[in-house]
Amino acid sequence: MGRVLVVPIIMALTRSQDRFENALGWAAALFALAAMTDFLDGYLARLWHVESVLGAFLDTTADKLLVTGALLALTSIGRVSIWAALVIMMREFLVMGLRGLVAIGGGIVKPSTWGKIKATAQYVAIGLAYLRLPEPWGPLYLDQWVMWIAVIVTIASAWGYFGAFSKIVANARTKSPA
């Protein structure tokens, strides 16, 4: 719940960058703290064996709200390309929908290694966008280069989830009566 509750604060700080000194720094710090709780939450759930369908759904929903809120706010101040934000947000909601469909049937689509790499790449790219270096690296700033890497990893991760989902659908078809 903490990740969900902090999203509007991060967005407000981002949007108030011109009126509030160090607003982007505070937004970056809150975003980093929220991102760290994502990793801590998953680690503790596995360590204590308290994983559930509801917990997995709520965890991924909180992650998607955090990333989406930060991307929307950063796009509104010109720190993130609208195209990068669109690709990332489309993937997040498509995968969330697929997970929801599987959950209705009582199943879980477990996080993949690609999904964890994707989350890390997105968190790093968003954090760097908040803390943008003063000079570009060639045609783009460092955060923009990392954001494009995050987009590529996001697409690769989606491909893996769609493949896993198609196998689940195929298995369900073979088990159901015709």
N, C-alpha and C positions, 0 to 999 in steps of 0.2 A: 504493500500500500504506500510505503514511503516513496518509492519511485514514481508512482502515479501522482501523488500529492505535490511532489517537487517540480513536475513538468510546468505548470502554469507560472511558478516562480522563476524558473529558468527562462521561460519565454518572455516574461515581463522584464527581467533584467536585460535580456538581449535587446529588446525593443527600446529600452530606456538608456541605451549606450550614450546618447548625446546629452542626457539630462542628469546622469548619475555617474560620478567618477568611479572608475574601475568596475563598471557594471559588467563588462564582458569577462573580466577576471573572476568576478563572483559567480557569474553564470557558468564559467568553465569549471570552477571549483565544485559547485553543486552538481554539475553534470558528471564530473569525474567521480565524486562520491557516490552518486546514484549508479553509475556504471560498475563501480567496484562492488556495490551491494548485489548486483546481478551475479557476478562470479561467486561471491561469498554465499549467497542464497543457494545456488546450485551445488556448491561444494558441501555445505552443511546438510542439505537434503540427502545427498548421496551418502555422506558419512554416517548420518543418523538413521538412514533407511526410512525416511518419511516422505517418499515420493508418492504422488497421487495424480490421477488424471486432472482433477480440479487444480491442484497446485501447479502442474506443468502448464495448463492453459492460462492460469492467472499470471504466472511468471513470464510467459512469452508475450502475453497481452501488455503487461507493464513495460517490458523491453521495447515493444513496438511503439507504445505511446511516448516513451522517453525519446527514442530516436526520431519519430515523426515530429514531435513537438520541437525538438532542437533544430531539425532540418527546416521546418516551416519558419521558425524565428530567424535562423541564419540566412535563409533565402530572402526573407523580407528586408534584410539589411545589406544584401549583396555579397555575403560571404560564401554562399554555396550556390552552384548552378542549379537552376530550376530543373534541368534535365537529369542531373545526378540525383536530386531529391525525388523526382518522379519515379525513376527506376527503382531506387531503394524502397520507397513507400509502396509501390505496386507489388514488389516481391514480398514485402512484409505482410501485406494484407491478403495476398493470394495464398501464401503458405499458412497464415493463421486460419483462413477459411478451410483449407485442406485438412489441417489438424483438427478443426472443429468437426468436420464431417467424420473423420476417423473416431473422434471422441464420442460422437453420438452412438456409434456402434460399440462403445466400450473399449476401444483400443487407444494406443498411444503411439505417435510418431516420435521416436526418441530423437533428441538433438544429435546431429551428425558432427563429425569433425569439421566439415566445411561450414556448418552453421556456427560453430564456435569461432572459427577463423573469421567468418563474416562479421560476427558481432564485435570481435576485437578490432578488425579493420575499420568498421563504422565508428566505434567509440574513439579510436585514435584520430581518424579523419575529422570527426566533429570537434574533438578537443583541440586539435591543431587549428581548426577554423576559428575557434574562439580566441586562440592565442597567436594569431597570424604574425609571422615574422615580418619585419619591416620591408624587406627586399624580396622581389620574386626570384625564382630559380629558373632562369630562361623565360619562357612565355607565361609561366604560371607560378603562383606561390607554392610553397611546400605543401600546405594543407590541401590545395587544389590537386596536386599530383597524387597525394595520398587518398583523396576523395575518389579519384578515378580508379585507383587500385581497389578501393572499397566497392565501387560499382561493379568492377569485373568479378571480384570475389562474390559479391551478392548474386550476380547472374549465375555463376558456377554453382553456388549453394542452392539456388532455386532449381536448377537442373536436377540436382541430386534428390531434392524433395519430391519433384514431380515424378521422377523415376520410381522412387519408393512408393508414392501414392498409387501410381499405375499398377504396381505389383499387388498392392492391397486390394484394389478394385478387381483385378484379374482373379485373385484368390477368392474373393467374395462371390464372384460370378460362378466359379466352379463349385462352390459349396452350396449355393442356393438352388432350390428345386426349379426346374424349367417350366 
